Amino acid sequence: MNTTWDTATSLYLRRDRNSAHSFLNMDKWEKALLFSPDGTIPRGIAGLAFLCLLDLVAHPDRIAAKLR
């Protein structure tokens, strides 16, 4: 199946949302979409969780406001 990244992302998110229902009734294209990633993470994304933690440490008032 050849598709654009935008379409594949949209289809993946829809399938992920509905995946709690069942993996048994998936079409072939849905199986290819879910099981084709090789597990590698782009270098630029690897530090994203750390940046979120730094933002939390730098602005603790934001989390306090969300917890109220």
C-alpha positions in Angstrom: 0.0 0.0 0.0 1.5 3.3 -1.1 0.2 6.3 0.8 1.4 9.7 2.1 2.7 10.2 5.7 -0.3 12.3 6.5 -2.8 9.7 5.4 -0.8 6.9 7.1 -0.6 8.8 10.3 -4.4 9.5 10.3 -5.1 5.8 9.5 -2.7 4.7 12.2 -4.2 6.9 14.9 -7.7 5.7 14.0 -6.6 2.1 14.1 -4.8 2.6 17.4 -7.9 4.2 18.9 -10.1 1.3 17.8 -7.5 -1.4 18.6 -8.9 -2.1 22.0 -11.9 -3.7 20.2 -10.0 -6.4 18.4 -7.0 -7.2 16.3 -8.8 -10.2 14.7 -11.0 -8.3 12.2 -8.2 -6.1 10.7 -7.9 -5.8 6.9 -4.5 -6.5 5.3 -3.7 -2.8 4.9 -4.4 -2.3 8.6 -2.0 -5.1 9.6 0.6 -3.7 7.3 0.2 -0.3 8.8 0.5 -1.5 12.4 3.2 -4.1 12.0 5.5 -2.5 9.5 7.5 0.0 11.7 11.0 -1.3 12.4 11.2 0.2 15.9 13.8 2.8 15.3 13.3 6.3 16.6 14.6 9.3 14.7 17.5 11.0 16.5 15.6 14.3 17.0 12.8 12.6 18.9 15.0 10.7 21.3 15.4 13.7 23.6 11.8 14.9 23.6 10.9 13.2 26.9 13.9 14.9 28.5 12.9 18.3 27.2 9.4 17.8 28.7 11.0 17.0 32.0 13.2 20.1 31.8 10.1 22.2 31.0 8.3 20.7 34.1 11.3 21.5 36.3 11.6 25.0 34.9 7.9 25.8 35.3 6.6 23.8 38.4 3.7 26.3 38.7 2.1 24.9 35.5 1.7 21.4 36.9 0.4 22.8 40.2 -2.2 24.7 38.3 -3.3 21.5 36.4 -3.5 19.5 39.7 -6.0 22.0 41.2 
